[in-house]
Amino acid sequence: KVRQAAANVQETATEQASQAANRAQQVAAKTQEVHEKVLQAAVTAQEQAAQAAATVQLVRKKTEEVQEQFIQAAANVQETAVERAAVAAATVQEVQETVKHHHAKVKEHAAVAAATVQEVHSTVKQQHERVKEHAAAAAATVQEVQDS
C-alpha cells in the first residue's frame, strides 16, 4: 500500500510538474508576444516623436518665413502687403493643421501603448496567481507525502 501510495504521489507530482512546465511555456510565449507589442508601440511612439520634432522644426522655419514675409510686405505697397499677409496667414493655417494632425497621431499612439502596458500588467498578474495556485498544490502534495 505504501509503495502504491508513493507511486500515486510520484505520478501526481510528475503530472503537476508537467502541467506547470506547460503553463510556464505558455506564460513565456505570452510574455514574449506582449513584449513584442510593447516594443512595437515604443518604436511607433518614437517615430511619432520624431515626426513631432520635425513638425516643430517646420513650424519654426515657417514662422521665420512668415516674419520675413511680413517685413517685406511692410516695405512694399499696400496691395502687395495685403497679398503677402494673406499668403502668410494661409501658411500659418497650414502649419497649425499639420501640428494638430501630428498631435492627434501622438495621442493615438500613446493610448495604444498605454493599453498594451495595461494588457501586460493584467497578463502578468493572472499568471502570477496561477503560479501561486500551482505552488500551493505542490506544497500540499509534498505535505501529503511527508504525512504518509
ABEGO torsion letter per residue (X at the ends): XAAAAAAAAAAAAAAAAAAAAAAAAAAAAAAAAAAAAAAAAAAAAAAAAAAAAAAAAAAAAAAAAAAAAAAAAAABBAAAAAAAAAAAAAAAAAAAAAAAAAAAAAAAAAAAAAAAAAAAAAAAAAAAAAAAAAAAAAAAAAAAAAAX
